[in-house]
Amino acid sequence: MFYRPEDGHGLPHNPFNAIVTPRPIGWISSTGSQGDNLAPYSFFNAVAYVPPQVMFASTGAKDSLHNIRETGVFAANIVAASQLQAMSATSAALPPGTDEFEAAGVEKAACTTITCPRVADAPATLECVVTQIIELKGHNNFLILGEVTGIHLRDDCVVDGRFDPGRYHPLARMGYRDYTIVSEVFEHLRPDDA
């Protein structure tokens, strides 16, 4: 099968959503004049080491984007498999000004380098200062880039000096309404590692 996105695919669901997988989920927390916000974004990833930087994309001018434009900061919380239900609850289309932390029963904690709440029991949280907001092609598509200014690691996820995803089993998006849990981790050396 081949199709041009501009012509459509003829399938009941858009296959593009399921091609680039698994995608990590950035559980983005923010705050603004209307209060705190927490929402999951599956167009999320790390993009640079030094300085550490991350990105997420928003399809729609959502509350997260409004808060981030207002304050210039956000926190990217990593989602554990055990947090699936709470993460999903925060994706609900609630009225502006609704605190998703409270609506979903997610405990907040303060960030250290930015004025924004974070998910208290997230395996890791990346505190970020916005470096760019780029309006992408199409209707209401935005790319948000941030420099990581602080990192929280849950103590039980640090084993022998390494952050260990095997301790919390990352949740990832597969497309459509499909998710996966990373439950197998293995090490593989590169040719130049010898």
C-alpha positions in Angstrom: 0.0 0.0 0.0 1.2 3.5 -0.8 -0.7 6.8 -0.3 0.0 10.5 -0.3 -1.2 12.1 3.0 -2.7 14.9 1.0 -4.9 12.4 -0.9 -6.0 10.4 2.2 -5.4 6.7 3.0 -8.8 5.2 2.7 -8.5 3.2 5.9 -10.9 3.6 8.9 -8.1 5.1 11.0 -5.1 7.2 10.2 -2.0 4.8 10.0 0.4 7.7 10.5 -0.6 7.7 14.2 0.8 4.2 14.6 4.0 4.3 12.4 6.5 6.1 14.6 6.2 3.9 17.8 6.7 3.5 20.6 6.6 7.2 21.5 7.4 8.2 25.1 4.8 10.2 26.8 5.6 13.6 28.3 3.2 14.3 31.1 3.5 18.1 30.9 2.7 20.1 34.0 2.4 23.9 33.9 0.8 26.8 35.7 -0.6 30.2 34.8 -3.1 32.8 35.8 -5.9 30.2 35.5 -4.2 27.7 37.8 -2.3 24.4 37.4 -2.5 22.1 34.4 -1.4 18.5 33.7 -1.7 16.9 30.3 -0.1 14.0 28.4 1.6 14.5 25.0 2.9 11.6 23.0 4.8 13.8 20.6 7.6 14.2 23.1 11.3 13.4 23.3 14.8 14.5 24.3 16.6 16.4 21.6 20.1 17.4 22.9 22.6 16.5 25.6 24.5 19.7 26.4 22.6 21.6 27.5 19.9 19.0 28.0 16.8 19.9 25.9 13.4 18.3 25.3 10.5 19.0 23.0 6.8 18.2 22.8 4.2 19.1 20.2 0.7 20.2 20.8 -2.1 19.7 18.3 -4.3 22.6 19.3 -3.8 25.7 21.4 -4.4 23.9 24.7 -4.2 25.1 28.3 -0.6 23.8 28.5 0.5 26.1 25.6 -1.4 29.0 27.2 0.4 28.6 30.5 3.8 28.0 28.9 3.4 31.2 26.8 2.5 33.1 30.0 5.2 31.7 32.3 8.0 30.4 30.0 8.3 27.2 32.0 7.0 23.6 32.1 7.8 20.3 33.7 8.0 17.1 31.7 7.0 14.2 34.0 7.9 10.6 32.9 5.0 8.2 33.0 5.3 4.8 34.7 3.0 1.9 33.7 1.3 2.1 37.1 0.2 5.6 36.2 -1.8 4.7 33.1 -5.2 5.5 34.6 -4.2 8.8 36.1 -2.4 9.8 33.0 -5.4 9.0 30.9 -7.7 10.9 33.2 -5.6 14.0 32.7 -6.3 13.8 28.9 -10.0 14.7 29.4 -11.2 17.9 27.8 -12.0 19.8 30.9 -13.0 23.5 31.1 -10.1 26.0 31.2 -9.0 26.6 34.7 -9.7 23.1 35.9 -6.8 21.6 37.9 -6.1 18.2 36.3 -3.9 17.2 39.2 -7.0 17.5 41.5 -9.5 16.0 38.9 -7.3 12.9 38.4 -6.2 12.6 42.0 -2.5 13.1 41.1 -0.3 14.4 44.0 1.7 17.6 43.3 5.2 18.5 44.4 7.0 21.7 43.9 9.7 22.1 41.3 13.1 23.5 42.4 14.4 25.7 39.5 11.0 26.8 38.1 7.7 27.9 39.5 5.5 25.0 38.3 4.1 21.9 40.0 5.4 18.4 39.1 3.9 14.9 39.5 5.2 13.9 43.0 5.7 10.2 42.3 6.9 10.4 38.7 9.9 8.2 38.1 11.6 11.4 36.7 10.7 15.0 36.1 12.6 17.4 33.8 12.2 21.0 34.9 12.3 23.2 31.7 12.6 26.8 30.6 11.1 27.4 27.2 13.6 28.2 24.5 11.3 28.3 21.5 7.7 27.9 20.5 7.4 27.2 16.8 4.1 27.2 15.0 4.2 24.3 12.6 2.5 23.8 9.3 -1.2 23.1 9.4 -3.9 24.3 11.8 -3.0 24.8 15.5 0.2 22.7 15.5 2.9 23.9 17.9 6.4 22.7 18.8 7.6 23.6 22.2 11.3 23.3 23.0 12.8 23.7 26.5 16.1 23.6 28.2 16.2 21.3 31.2 17.3 23.3 34.3 16.6 20.7 37.0 16.0 16.9 37.1 14.2 14.9 39.8 14.8 11.1 39.9 12.7 8.9 42.2 15.2 7.3 44.6 13.9 3.7 43.9 14.7 4.2 40.2 18.4 4.8 40.7 20.2 1.4 40.9 24.0 1.0 41.0 24.5 4.6 39.8 22.1 4.3 36.8 18.6 5.5 36.2 16.8 2.1 35.7 13.6 2.0 33.6 13.2 -1.6 34.7 12.2 -0.2 38.1 9.1 1.6 36.8 8.4 0.2 33.4 7.9 3.2 31.1 4.5 3.7 29.4 4.6 4.6 25.7 2.1 5.4 23.0 1.7 3.1 20.0 -0.9 5.0 18.1 -4.7 4.9 17.9 -5.7 4.0 21.5 -2.8 1.5 21.8 -0.1 1.7 24.5 2.8 -0.4 25.4 4.8 -1.0 28.6 8.6 -1.3 28.4 9.2 -4.5 30.4 12.4 -5.8 28.7 15.6 -3.9 28.9 18.9 -5.1 27.6 22.4 -3.7 27.0 23.9 -3.7 23.5 27.4 -2.2 22.9 28.2 -0.2 19.8 31.3 -0.9 17.7 33.2 2.0 19.2 32.4 1.0 22.8 35.1 -1.8 22.8 
